[in-house]
Amino acid sequence: MTARFLLRGGCVLTLGAKTANHAEADVLIDDGRVAEVGPGLRARDAEVVDATDTIVMPGFVDTHRHAWRSLFRNLGERGSSAAAPVSAADLGDLYRPEDVYAATLIGLLGAVEAGITTVVDWCDLPLDDASADAALQAHADAGLRTVFVHAARGRDEDDPATRRVLTRLTGAAGPSTTFALGSELGGNDPGRIGGDRALARELGTPVQVHAGAWSPGAVARLAAEGHLGSDVTLVHCSHFDDTDLAAIAASGASVTLAPSSEMAGGLGSPPIQELIDLGIRPGLGVDDERVAPGDLFAQMRATISLQHATVFDRKLAGKAGLPKLMSTRDVIRFATSEGARVAGVSGVTGSIEPGKQADLTVLRTDRPNIFPINDPIGAVVWGMDTSNVDWVFAAGRILMREGVLQADVPRARSLATAAQERVAGAGGLVVGAAPRGEG
């Protein structure tokens, strides 16, 4: 029998372009898709989920995350200190396939627990076939929707073997995983982007470009050489000048920001206001859990707080023509519907609309950290955190039920512990305890 669920009596934020939000309504899920949205729906043999005192909304879309770095969450500056032989990022060279699987699985399960139903996973490990297969298996086992970005270091787009590997991987991805080609530019070489984009077109995939450390004007040069377009997503964008941003807007390329990681990791403040001024609406991502929270509640707050600070700084400086303050309605769309567009999955997720995949999160509104609710969207953006996540559905499948992950969490923890100890030990990195002399 096909699983059917009726989420009854919640505040429903559809966040669709043409669908209304509801102070109280039901959502019927049938065959993995949203079948109906509205008050007083009939159960029709569905499992009824009491959504009283909750907000039902689209699952969050994390548009940029390095899931393999989940083994070294919250390590921060200790991961790149002079006392450590290698940084946590460089430890990727030591990963075995079983380590890739463990890190990716625990990272994606953490995303589910944060109400995220889609993750764009930027895999910039030195991937061989076994490691790539391990990552894809973790995607399948985690159960959420993913975009696997193949951004292996040292990849040669002109090598026929590269094409064979990438073609095989695109076919090996599960039904909830799509594929993108990642380009990690070094030396501001626009030719590399051109080669990667040509390969991506040959494979029928979009291309994502890590653009955090480029010099100003580099993206404008890319655009002038015809290397930007609607199939390109630029990640970070912290050092772009006005010509770069104008080139992005004119080309139709997308942008994803990871504000917490960008500011904590040394990339600088993301150009949020400058993007908005040009009509560019970004997606939001976690990026690197070594220096950033693994949820989009934090990313939404960082984004809206930084934009507000920008406006107030201009006001204090006596500047005229101040932009509007970003609204909670704006930023929640960056984390859902706009994020789905940036990730290339807007046709199937990002809003609660009949016919779309049932990728939903149900957030409790009766917890003391958020009660009483004065404005539902404001509550999600300003007040909620992962403790409010109650149910999570991906393609109609329950991934979290009444605050409990529907996964073998002890197994995932055991695998992650073994992988962390092995990789850290091989790299000479001490983890798991405060350094001597610290509290």
C-alpha positions as CSV (number, residue, x, y, z in Angstrom):
1,M,0.0,0.0,0.0
2,T,1.3,3.5,-0.9
3,A,2.1,5.5,2.2
4,R,-0.3,8.4,2.7
5,F,-0.1,11.0,5.5
6,L,-2.4,13.7,6.5
7,L,-0.8,16.5,8.5
8,R,-3.8,18.0,10.3
9,G,-4.3,21.4,11.9
10,G,-1.0,23.1,11.6
11,C,0.0,26.6,10.5
12,V,1.0,25.9,6.9
13,L,3.7,28.1,5.2
14,T,3.5,27.0,1.6
15,L,6.1,29.6,0.5
16,G,4.9,29.0,-3.1
17,A,4.9,31.8,-5.6
18,K,1.1,31.4,-6.2
19,T,-0.1,29.6,-3.1
20,A,-1.3,31.2,0.1
21,N,-0.1,30.5,3.6
22,H,-2.7,29.2,6.0
23,A,-3.1,30.0,9.7
24,E,-4.5,26.5,10.1
25,A,-4.8,23.9,7.4
26,D,-4.0,20.3,6.5
27,V,-1.5,18.8,4.1
28,L,-2.2,15.5,2.4
29,I,0.8,13.5,1.2
30,D,0.2,10.7,-1.4
31,D,2.7,8.7,-3.2
32,G,5.6,10.9,-2.1
33,R,4.0,14.1,-3.3
34,V,1.9,16.9,-1.9
35,A,-1.7,16.0,-3.0
36,E,-3.8,18.7,-1.4
37,V,-3.4,21.7,0.9
38,G,-6.3,23.3,2.7
39,P,-8.6,23.2,5.7
40,G,-10.8,20.2,6.5
41,L,-9.2,17.6,4.2
42,R,-10.4,14.0,4.6
43,A,-8.0,11.4,5.8
44,R,-8.7,8.8,3.1
45,D,-6.9,5.9,4.9
46,A,-3.9,8.1,5.5
47,E,-1.8,8.1,8.7
48,V,-2.9,11.2,10.5
49,V,-0.2,13.4,12.0
50,D,-1.5,15.8,14.6
51,A,0.1,19.1,13.5
52,T,-1.6,21.2,16.2
53,D,0.8,23.7,17.7
54,T,3.2,23.4,14.8
55,I,4.3,25.2,11.7
56,V,4.4,23.0,8.6
57,M,6.7,24.4,6.0
58,P,9.0,23.2,3.1
59,G,12.1,21.5,4.2
60,F,15.2,23.7,4.2
61,V,17.5,23.6,1.2
62,D,21.2,23.8,2.1
63,T,22.8,24.9,-1.1
64,H,26.5,24.3,-0.1
65,R,28.0,21.9,2.4
66,H,31.2,19.9,2.6
67,A,29.6,16.8,4.3
68,W,33.0,15.0,4.4
69,R,34.3,17.5,6.9
70,S,31.6,16.5,9.5
71,L,34.2,14.4,11.3
72,F,35.8,17.6,12.5
73,R,32.7,19.6,13.4
74,N,33.3,22.6,15.7
75,L,37.1,22.2,15.6
76,G,37.5,25.8,14.6
77,E,40.9,27.4,14.9
78,R,42.3,24.2,16.4
79,G,42.1,22.6,13.0
80,S,44.6,25.0,11.5
81,S,46.9,25.8,14.4
82,A,50.6,25.8,14.2
83,A,50.7,22.9,16.7
84,A,48.9,20.6,14.2
85,P,50.9,18.9,11.5
86,V,48.1,19.4,9.0
87,S,44.8,21.2,9.0
88,A,41.4,19.4,9.2
89,A,40.7,20.4,5.6
90,D,44.0,18.7,4.5
91,L,43.1,15.5,6.3
92,G,40.8,14.7,3.4
93,D,43.9,13.2,1.7
94,L,43.9,10.5,4.4
95,Y,40.3,9.4,4.0
96,R,39.6,5.9,3.0
97,P,36.2,5.0,1.4
98,E,34.8,3.9,4.8
99,D,35.8,7.3,6.2
100,V,34.1,9.1,3.4
101,Y,30.9,7.0,4.0
102,A,30.9,7.7,7.8
103,A,31.6,11.4,7.5
104,T,29.0,11.9,4.8
105,L,26.4,9.9,6.6
106,I,26.7,11.6,9.9
107,G,26.8,15.0,8.2
108,L,23.6,14.3,6.3
109,L,21.8,12.9,9.3
110,G,22.7,16.0,11.2
111,A,21.2,18.0,8.3
112,V,17.9,16.0,8.6
113,E,17.8,16.6,12.3
114,A,18.0,20.4,11.6
115,G,14.9,20.2,9.3
116,I,17.0,20.2,6.1
117,T,15.5,18.0,3.3
118,T,17.9,19.0,0.4
119,V,21.7,19.2,0.7
120,V,24.1,20.3,-2.1
121,D,27.2,18.3,-1.1
122,W,30.4,19.7,-2.4
123,C,32.8,16.7,-2.4
124,D,36.3,18.1,-3.0
125,L,38.1,15.0,-1.8
126,P,40.7,13.3,-4.1
127,L,38.0,10.9,-5.2
128,D,38.6,7.4,-6.6
129,D,35.8,5.1,-7.7
130,A,35.5,3.5,-4.3
131,S,35.4,6.8,-2.4
132,A,32.8,8.3,-4.8
133,D,30.6,5.2,-4.4
134,A,30.9,5.4,-0.7
135,A,29.7,9.0,-0.7
136,L,26.8,8.2,-2.9
137,Q,25.8,5.3,-0.7
138,A,25.8,7.6,2.3
139,H,23.5,9.9,0.3
140,A,21.1,7.1,-0.4
141,D,21.2,5.8,3.2
142,A,20.6,9.2,4.7
143,G,17.3,9.4,2.8
144,L,17.1,13.1,2.0
145,R,17.3,14.8,-1.4
146,T,20.9,15.6,-2.4
147,V,22.9,17.2,-5.2
148,F,26.4,15.5,-5.4
149,V,29.0,18.0,-6.6
150,H,32.0,16.2,-7.9
151,A,34.8,18.6,-7.2
152,A,37.7,16.2,-6.8
153,R,41.1,17.8,-6.5
154,G,43.4,17.1,-9.4
155,R,40.7,16.2,-11.8
156,D,41.7,16.6,-15.5
157,E,38.6,17.5,-17.5
158,D,40.5,16.6,-20.8
159,D,41.3,13.0,-19.7
160,P,38.9,10.5,-21.3
161,A,39.1,8.5,-18.0
162,T,37.5,11.5,-16.2
163,R,34.6,11.4,-18.6
164,R,34.1,7.7,-18.0
165,V,34.2,8.0,-14.2
166,L,31.8,11.0,-14.2
167,T,29.4,9.3,-16.6
168,R,29.3,6.2,-14.4
169,L,28.7,8.2,-11.3
170,T,25.8,10.2,-12.8
171,G,24.2,6.8,-13.6
172,A,25.0,5.4,-10.1
173,A,23.3,8.2,-8.2
174,G,20.1,7.2,-6.5
175,P,16.6,8.5,-7.4
176,S,16.8,11.3,-4.9
177,T,20.4,12.4,-5.9
178,T,21.3,14.6,-8.8
179,F,24.7,15.4,-10.0
180,A,26.7,18.6,-10.6
181,L,30.3,19.3,-11.6
182,G,32.4,21.4,-9.2
183,S,35.2,23.7,-10.3
184,E,37.8,24.8,-7.7
185,L,39.6,27.6,-9.5
186,G,43.2,28.3,-8.8
187,G,45.1,31.4,-9.9
188,N,41.9,33.0,-11.3
189,D,42.2,30.8,-14.4
190,P,39.1,31.4,-16.5
191,G,40.2,28.7,-18.9
192,R,39.7,26.1,-16.3
193,I,36.1,27.2,-15.8
194,G,35.5,27.1,-19.5
195,G,36.8,23.5,-19.7
196,D,34.7,22.4,-16.7
197,R,31.6,24.0,-18.1
198,A,32.1,22.3,-21.5
199,L,32.5,19.0,-19.7
200,A,29.4,19.6,-17.6
201,R,27.3,20.4,-20.7
202,E,28.6,17.2,-22.3
203,L,27.4,15.3,-19.3
204,G,24.2,17.2,-19.0
205,T,24.9,18.6,-15.6
206,P,25.1,22.1,-14.1
207,V,28.4,23.4,-12.9
208,Q,29.2,25.0,-9.5
209,V,32.2,27.3,-9.0
210,H,33.9,27.9,-5.7
211,A,34.5,31.6,-5.9
212,G,35.6,32.7,-2.4
213,A,39.2,33.7,-3.0
214,W,39.1,35.3,-6.4
215,S,40.5,38.7,-7.1
216,P,38.0,41.5,-8.0
217,G,37.2,41.5,-11.7
218,A,37.8,37.8,-12.3
219,V,34.1,36.9,-12.7
220,A,33.6,39.8,-15.1
221,R,36.4,38.3,-17.2
222,L,34.6,34.9,-17.1
223,A,31.4,36.5,-18.3
224,A,33.2,38.4,-21.1
225,E,34.6,35.0,-22.3
226,G,31.2,33.4,-22.3
227,H,31.7,31.2,-19.3
228,L,28.7,32.2,-17.2
229,G,25.0,31.3,-17.7
230,S,22.0,29.9,-16.0
231,D,23.7,26.5,-15.6
232,V,26.4,28.1,-13.4
233,T,26.2,28.6,-9.6
234,L,28.9,30.8,-7.9
235,V,29.6,29.9,-4.3
236,H,30.7,32.5,-1.7
237,C,31.4,35.6,-3.8
238,S,32.9,37.6,-0.9
239,H,35.6,39.5,-2.9
240,F,33.6,40.5,-6.0
241,D,33.5,44.1,-7.1
242,D,30.6,45.9,-8.8
243,T,31.6,44.7,-12.3
244,D,31.6,41.1,-11.1
245,L,28.2,41.3,-9.5
246,A,26.7,43.1,-12.6
247,A,28.1,40.3,-14.8
248,I,26.4,37.7,-12.6
249,A,23.1,39.5,-12.8
250,A,23.3,39.9,-16.6
251,S,24.3,36.2,-17.2
252,G,21.5,34.6,-15.1
253,A,24.0,32.7,-13.0
254,S,23.0,31.8,-9.5
255,V,24.7,32.6,-6.2
256,T,24.9,30.7,-2.9
257,L,26.2,32.2,0.3
258,A,27.3,30.6,3.5
259,P,27.4,33.6,5.8
260,S,28.5,32.0,9.1
261,S,31.3,30.0,7.5
262,E,32.5,32.9,5.2
263,M,32.8,35.3,8.1
264,A,34.3,32.9,10.6
265,G,36.6,31.2,8.0
266,G,38.3,34.3,6.7
267,L,36.5,34.8,3.4
268,G,35.0,38.1,4.6
269,S,31.5,39.5,4.7
270,P,29.2,38.2,1.9
271,P,27.8,40.9,-0.4
272,I,24.2,40.5,0.6
273,Q,23.0,44.0,0.0
274,E,24.9,44.3,-3.3
275,L,23.3,41.1,-4.5
276,I,19.8,42.3,-3.5
277,D,20.3,45.6,-5.2
278,L,20.9,43.8,-8.5
279,G,17.9,41.5,-8.1
280,I,20.1,38.4,-7.3
281,R,18.4,36.2,-4.7
282,P,20.9,33.8,-3.2
283,G,20.5,30.4,-1.7
284,L,22.0,29.7,1.8
285,G,24.4,27.0,2.8
286,V,26.3,25.7,5.9
287,D,29.6,25.1,4.0
288,D,32.1,24.0,6.7
289,E,30.9,22.7,10.1
290,R,34.4,23.2,11.5
291,V,33.6,26.9,11.8
292,A,29.8,27.2,11.3
293,P,26.6,25.8,12.7
294,G,25.1,22.9,10.7
295,D,21.6,24.4,10.4
296,L,19.8,27.0,8.3
297,F,18.2,28.8,11.3
298,A,21.7,30.2,12.0
299,Q,22.3,31.0,8.3
300,M,19.0,32.9,8.0
301,R,19.8,34.9,11.2
302,A,23.3,35.7,10.0
303,T,22.0,36.8,6.6
304,I,19.3,39.1,7.9
305,S,21.4,40.5,10.7
306,L,24.3,41.4,8.4
307,Q,21.9,43.1,5.9
308,H,20.3,45.1,8.7
309,A,23.7,46.1,10.1
310,T,24.7,47.3,6.6
311,V,21.6,49.5,6.4
312,F,22.1,50.9,9.9
313,D,25.8,51.6,9.2
314,R,24.9,53.6,6.1
315,K,22.3,55.5,8.1
316,L,24.8,56.3,10.8
317,A,27.2,57.5,8.1
318,G,24.5,60.0,6.9
319,K,24.1,58.3,3.5
320,A,20.9,58.9,1.5
321,G,18.8,56.4,-0.4
322,L,18.9,53.7,2.2
323,P,17.8,50.3,1.1
324,K,14.9,48.6,2.7
325,L,15.5,46.3,5.7
326,M,15.4,42.7,4.6
327,S,12.2,41.0,5.8
328,T,11.8,37.6,7.4
329,R,9.7,36.8,4.3
330,D,12.8,37.4,2.1
331,V,15.3,35.3,4.1
332,I,13.0,32.3,4.7
333,R,12.7,32.0,0.9
334,F,16.5,32.1,0.5
335,A,16.5,29.0,2.8
336,T,13.7,27.2,0.9
337,S,12.2,28.2,-2.5
338,E,15.1,30.3,-3.7
339,G,17.5,27.7,-2.4
340,A,15.7,25.1,-4.4
341,R,16.1,27.2,-7.5
342,V,19.8,27.7,-6.9
343,A,20.3,24.0,-6.3
344,G,18.5,23.2,-9.6
345,V,15.6,21.3,-7.9
346,S,12.9,24.0,-7.9
347,G,10.6,21.9,-10.1
348,V,10.3,19.2,-7.3
349,T,10.9,20.9,-4.0
350,G,11.2,24.2,-2.1
351,S,7.5,24.9,-1.5
352,I,4.4,23.1,-0.5
353,E,2.3,22.9,-3.6
354,P,0.2,20.1,-5.1
355,G,2.3,17.9,-7.4
356,K,5.6,18.8,-5.8
357,Q,7.6,16.2,-3.8
358,A,6.6,16.1,-0.1
359,D,9.8,17.5,1.3
360,L,8.5,19.0,4.5
361,T,9.5,19.9,8.0
362,V,7.2,20.3,11.0
363,L,8.3,22.7,13.7
364,R,6.9,22.8,17.2
365,T,5.5,26.2,18.3
366,D,4.5,25.2,21.9
367,R,8.1,25.0,23.3
368,P,9.1,27.7,25.8
369,N,11.9,28.9,23.5
370,I,9.4,30.2,21.0
371,F,6.0,30.5,22.7
372,P,3.9,32.6,22.3
373,I,3.8,32.9,18.5
374,N,3.2,36.5,17.3
375,D,4.3,36.0,13.7
376,P,4.9,32.4,12.3
377,I,7.6,33.4,9.8
378,G,9.3,35.7,12.2
379,A,9.3,32.8,14.8
380,V,11.1,30.5,12.3
381,V,13.7,33.1,11.3
382,W,14.4,34.9,14.6
383,G,13.5,32.4,17.3
384,M,13.6,28.8,16.4
385,D,16.4,26.3,16.4
386,T,16.9,22.6,15.8
387,S,15.1,21.8,19.1
388,N,11.8,22.8,17.4
389,V,12.2,20.3,14.6
390,D,9.5,17.6,15.2
391,W,8.8,15.8,11.9
392,V,10.8,15.7,8.6
393,F,9.6,14.2,5.4
394,A,11.6,13.7,2.2
395,A,9.6,12.6,-0.9
396,G,6.9,11.5,1.5
397,R,9.2,9.3,3.5
398,I,9.5,10.0,7.3
399,L,13.0,10.8,8.2
400,M,12.2,12.2,11.6
401,R,9.2,11.3,13.7
402,E,8.3,13.3,16.9
403,G,11.8,14.6,17.3
404,V,13.5,11.2,16.7
405,L,15.6,10.4,13.6
406,Q,14.3,7.3,11.8
407,A,17.8,6.0,11.2
408,D,20.3,3.7,12.9
409,V,22.0,6.5,14.8
410,P,24.2,4.3,17.0
411,R,25.7,2.7,13.9
412,A,26.3,6.1,12.3
413,R,27.9,7.4,15.5
414,S,30.1,4.3,15.8
415,L,31.3,4.6,12.2
416,A,32.0,8.3,12.6
417,T,33.9,7.7,15.8
418,A,36.1,5.1,14.2
419,A,36.7,7.3,11.1
420,Q,37.5,10.4,13.2
421,E,40.0,8.5,15.3
422,R,41.7,6.9,12.3
423,V,42.0,10.0,10.2
424,A,43.0,12.3,13.0
425,G,45.5,9.8,14.2
426,A,47.0,9.4,10.7
427,G,47.3,13.2,10.4
428,G,48.7,13.8,13.9
429,L,45.6,15.9,15.0
430,V,44.5,15.6,18.6
431,V,40.7,15.8,18.9
432,G,38.0,15.0,21.5
433,A,39.4,16.9,24.5
434,A,40.3,20.5,25.3
435,P,44.0,21.3,24.8
436,R,46.1,21.4,27.9
437,G,45.7,24.7,29.8
438,E,42.2,25.4,28.5
439,G,38.9,25.0,30.3
